[in-house]
Amino acid sequence: MSKSTEEPAVNVKEAKRLLELLSNAGYRKEDCEYIAPMTREITELKKELGALVLAHHYMTPDITFAVADYAEDALGLVRRAEESDADTILMCTVMSLVQCHDSNDG
């Protein structure tokens, strides 16, 4: 089966996963179908890059519930980043938190 043949089925599966996670936050089936290709690609890239995604709990539900490995307050995110041995850390948060982590990096 070619990748282009597999993609629609994989996106349907991802949309179902998203709907389970996001329906309580007001997301509809159509919303989940729309974002499914993006969240699937992010998930695949996370695995490929050995990445950890940290999100401030103020981020949108599609990020905090469907993409992030952890969604916490600022202090929790900094602690997760410090404890992580991930190759790449992606922080979905306000700029000041990213700067805070970078300044501790050396």
VOPAGU-2260 file (C-alpha; in pm, 1 decimal, decimal comma):
REM VOPAGU-2260
SITE   aa  ch    i         X         Y         Z
SITE  MET   A    0       0,0       0,0       0,0
SITE  SER   A    1     147,7     337,5    -100,4
SITE  LYS   A    2     182,1     625,3     142,4
SITE  SER   A    3     -81,8     828,9     -43,3
SITE  THR   A    4    -327,3     538,5      -8,9
SITE  GLU   A    5    -248,1     499,2     361,0
SITE  GLU   A    6    -275,8     868,0     447,0
SITE  PRO   A    7    -657,9     906,4     440,9
SITE  ALA   A    8    -701,7     603,3     667,3
SITE  VAL   A    9    -435,2     729,5     906,7
SITE  ASN   A   10    -597,0    1074,2     915,0
SITE  VAL   A   11    -936,9     919,6     993,3
SITE  LYS   A   12    -780,6     730,0    1283,5
SITE  GLU   A   13    -610,9    1049,1    1405,8
SITE  ALA   A   14    -937,1    1245,7    1377,1
SITE  LYS   A   15   -1111,8     985,6    1594,2
SITE  ARG   A   16    -832,2    1008,1    1852,5
SITE  LEU   A   17    -862,8    1386,8    1853,1
SITE  LEU   A   18   -1239,6    1380,1    1888,8
SITE  GLU   A   19   -1209,8    1159,4    2197,6
SITE  LEU   A   20    -958,8    1401,4    2350,1
SITE  LEU   A   21   -1115,8    1729,1    2242,1
SITE  SER   A   22   -1494,5    1685,4    2228,4
SITE  ASN   A   23   -1533,4    1806,9    2588,6
SITE  ALA   A   24   -1351,5    2126,5    2486,0
SITE  GLY   A   25   -1609,1    2193,5    2213,4
SITE  TYR   A   26   -1427,0    2046,4    1914,7
SITE  ARG   A   27   -1653,0    1889,7    1653,5
SITE  LYS   A   28   -1579,4    1600,7    1420,5
SITE  GLU   A   29   -1512,8    1848,1    1136,6
SITE  ASP   A   30   -1262,0    2039,1    1350,3
SITE  CYS   A   31   -1076,3    1720,5    1431,9
SITE  GLU   A   32   -1073,8    1609,4    1069,0
SITE  TYR   A   33    -925,6    1946,8     973,7
SITE  ILE   A   34    -639,1    1937,6    1226,0
SITE  ALA   A   35    -571,8    1561,2    1204,9
SITE  PRO   A   36    -305,9    1579,9     930,6
SITE  MET   A   37    -115,9    1843,7    1130,0
SITE  THR   A   38    -130,1    1668,5    1466,3
SITE  ARG   A   39     -35,3    1338,6    1303,4
SITE  GLU   A   40     265,4    1498,9    1136,6
SITE  ILE   A   41     371,8    1661,3    1464,0
SITE  THR   A   42     345,1    1325,4    1641,5
SITE  GLU   A   43     555,6    1157,7    1372,1
SITE  LEU   A   44     817,8    1433,9    1389,1
SITE  LYS   A   45     831,3    1407,1    1768,4
SITE  LYS   A   46     922,1    1039,4    1735,9
SITE  GLU   A   47    1168,0    1097,6    1452,3
SITE  LEU   A   48    1350,7    1379,1    1633,6
SITE  GLY   A   49    1331,4    1236,3    1984,1
SITE  ALA   A   50    1145,1    1551,4    2083,3
SITE  LEU   A   51     955,0    1642,0    2396,0
SITE  VAL   A   52     667,6    1889,8    2359,6
SITE  LEU   A   53     590,2    2100,8    2663,9
SITE  ALA   A   54     288,1    2332,7    2665,2
SITE  HIS   A   55     171,4    2594,8    2907,2
SITE  HIS   A   56    -177,0    2503,7    3026,5
SITE  TYR   A   57    -306,4    2831,4    2874,4
SITE  MET   A   58    -242,5    2698,0    2523,5
SITE  THR   A   59    -535,7    2578,9    2311,9
SITE  PRO   A   60    -678,3    2231,1    2378,1
SITE  ASP   A   61    -549,5    2091,8    2047,9
SITE  ILE   A   62    -196,9    2161,6    2172,2
SITE  THR   A   63    -235,7    2074,1    2541,4
SITE  PHE   A   64    -436,3    1754,3    2495,2
SITE  ALA   A   65    -345,2    1627,1    2148,8
SITE  VAL   A   66      16,8    1728,6    2090,8
SITE  ALA   A   67     196,6    1810,0    2415,2
SITE  ASP   A   68     365,4    1545,0    2623,4
SITE  TYR   A   69     306,7    1764,6    2928,3
SITE  ALA   A   70      81,9    2065,9    2985,6
SITE  GLU   A   71     155,8    2249,5    3307,8
SITE  ASP   A   72     221,8    2587,7    3462,1
SITE  ALA   A   73     547,4    2773,1    3401,2
SITE  LEU   A   74     739,3    2618,9    3688,5
SITE  GLY   A   75     630,1    2268,7    3594,0
SITE  LEU   A   76     746,4    2318,8    3235,7
SITE  VAL   A   77    1087,0    2443,5    3343,0
SITE  ARG   A   78    1126,1    2140,9    3571,7
SITE  ARG   A   79    1019,5    1900,2    3294,3
SITE  ALA   A   80    1271,8    2057,9    3058,2
SITE  GLU   A   81    1551,2    2033,8    3315,5
SITE  GLU   A   82    1471,4    1667,5    3388,6
SITE  SER   A   83    1440,2    1564,0    3025,0
SITE  ASP   A   84    1700,2    1378,9    2822,8
SITE  ALA   A   85    1512,8    1446,0    2497,1
SITE  ASP   A   86    1718,1    1540,8    2192,0
SITE  THR   A   87    1484,6    1834,1    2124,3
SITE  ILE   A   88    1248,3    2024,4    2351,4
SITE  LEU   A   89     968,9    2228,5    2199,9
SITE  MET   A   90     803,6    2468,0    2442,7
SITE  CYS   A   91     457,3    2596,0    2348,9
SITE  THR   A   92     432,9    2891,9    2579,0
SITE  VAL   A   93     494,8    3263,1    2616,5
SITE  MET   A   94     831,3    3399,0    2507,2
SITE  SER   A   95     953,5    3478,7    2858,7
SITE  LEU   A   96     947,0    3110,1    2956,6
SITE  VAL   A   97    1151,2    3011,0    2654,2
SITE  GLN   A   98    1406,0    3278,7    2739,6
SITE  CYS   A   99    1415,5    3154,4    3097,1
SITE  HIS   A  100    1498,6    2802,3    2984,0
SITE  ASP   A  101    1760,4    2923,2    2732,7
SITE  SER   A  102    1936,2    3135,5    2994,8
SITE  ASN   A  103    1979,5    2826,9    3214,6
SITE  ASP   A  104    2129,6    2634,1    2923,6
SITE  GLY   A  105    2476,6    2773,5    2964,7
